[in-house]
């Protein structure tokens, strides 16, 4: 059984691949994830910080050995 891991998306990215990576991980439409981040940005204000943290901490698929 392979272990499921979160990576930044190389194929479905608009800015950094965070939303595309989350969508690939949960096997959902990336548009839903992007709308969710927009709701976090305008609703609670934490979406920008969460996006930046994920961008800096999440690895790209081709960076791992």
N, C-alpha and C positions, 0 to 999 in steps of 0.2 A: 504494500500500500504506500503510495507516494504522499509525502507531507505537503499540504497546501500552504503556500506562503504568499505574502503580499509584496508585489513589486510595482514600481512605477511603470506605466504602460509606455512602450515604444511605438505602438501602432495607433492607439486611440488617445491622442493628447492634443490639447488646445494650448495649454501654458506649460505645465511640467509633467503631465501624465498621472497626477494624483487621482483625479476622478475616474479616468480610464482604468487605472490599476484597481481601484476599489470595485468598479463595475465588473472587471474580470474576476476578481476574487470571489464576489458574491454571485456571479453569473446573472447580472441584471443589465438593463439598458443604461449606458453612461449618461444619457440625458436626465434620468431620474436622479442620479448622484449629483450632477451639476445643479439641478434645481434645488436639491437638498442643501448644497453648499450656499446657494444664493439665499435661501430662506434663513440659514444660520447667519449669514453676513448681515442681512437687513433686519432680521428678527431679534437675534440675540447678540450680534456683534462678534461672536467668537469664531466665525467661519474663516476669516482671514488668518487668524493665528493658527487654527487647526490645519489649514491648508499649508502654511509655511512650515510648520513643524513636521508634517508628513513629507513634504518636499525635501526637507533637509535630512530626515532620518531614514526614509525608505530607500532601499537599494534598487538600482536598475537591474534587470534580469541578466544582462551581459557583464555585470561587474563582479559577480560572485564566481568563485573557483569551480 
